[in-house]
């Protein structure tokens, strides 16, 4: 019930964001950790995701061709 009360005090969207952030830290967050995230405003900080450059992914692959392993390439 205390966790739901935090939604009344802050907002439901901030509570969801705080819970999401707490789950990135630990698999079983507690009320105290979510309260701390909300009090310090860490839920407002956007998540840092590594940027994927699909062009670079295409450029990397096996360094040796099929001929090296005794197979013919298609």
C-alpha positions as CSV (number, residue, x, y, z in Angstrom):
1,X,0.0,0.0,0.0
2,X,2.9,2.4,0.7
3,X,4.1,1.9,-2.8
4,X,0.7,2.9,-4.2
5,X,0.6,5.9,-1.9
6,X,3.8,7.1,-3.6
7,X,1.8,7.3,-6.8
8,X,-0.5,9.7,-5.2
9,X,2.3,11.9,-3.8
10,X,4.4,12.1,-7.0
11,X,2.5,10.7,-10.0
12,X,1.8,7.3,-11.5
13,X,4.2,8.0,-14.5
14,X,7.0,8.9,-12.2
15,X,6.4,5.9,-10.0
16,X,6.5,3.6,-13.0
17,X,9.7,5.2,-14.1
18,X,11.2,4.9,-10.7
19,X,10.2,1.2,-10.5
20,X,11.7,0.6,-14.0
21,X,15.0,2.3,-12.9
22,X,15.0,0.3,-9.6
23,X,14.7,-2.9,-11.6
24,X,17.8,-2.1,-13.6
25,X,19.7,-2.0,-10.3
26,X,18.4,-5.1,-8.6
27,X,15.9,-7.9,-9.3
28,X,14.0,-7.3,-6.1
29,X,13.8,-3.6,-5.3
30,X,12.4,-2.5,-2.0
31,X,10.2,0.5,-1.0
32,X,13.2,2.5,0.4
33,X,15.1,2.3,-2.9
34,X,12.0,3.5,-4.9
35,X,11.5,6.3,-2.4
36,X,15.1,7.4,-2.8
37,X,14.8,7.4,-6.6
38,X,11.7,9.6,-6.5
39,X,13.1,12.0,-3.9
40,X,16.4,12.5,-5.8
41,X,14.6,12.8,-9.1
42,X,16.6,10.0,-10.7
43,X,13.4,8.8,-12.4
44,X,13.4,12.0,-14.6
45,X,16.9,11.2,-16.0
46,X,16.6,9.5,-19.3
47,X,18.0,6.0,-19.6
48,X,21.3,5.8,-21.3
49,X,21.2,3.2,-24.1
50,X,24.2,2.5,-26.3
51,X,23.6,3.8,-29.8
52,X,23.6,1.0,-32.3
53,X,24.9,1.9,-35.7
54,X,23.5,-0.7,-38.1
55,X,25.9,0.2,-40.8
56,X,28.8,-0.8,-38.5
57,X,27.2,-4.1,-37.7
58,X,27.1,-5.0,-41.4
59,X,30.8,-4.3,-41.8
60,X,31.8,-6.8,-39.2
61,X,31.6,-10.5,-39.7
62,X,33.9,-13.5,-40.0
63,X,37.4,-12.4,-40.8
64,X,38.2,-15.7,-42.6
65,X,36.1,-16.8,-45.5
66,X,34.6,-20.2,-46.2
67,X,37.7,-21.3,-48.2
68,X,39.8,-21.1,-45.0
69,X,37.6,-23.7,-43.4
70,X,37.7,-26.0,-46.4
71,X,34.3,-25.0,-47.7
72,X,33.3,-23.2,-50.8
73,X,31.5,-19.9,-50.5
74,X,28.1,-19.5,-52.0
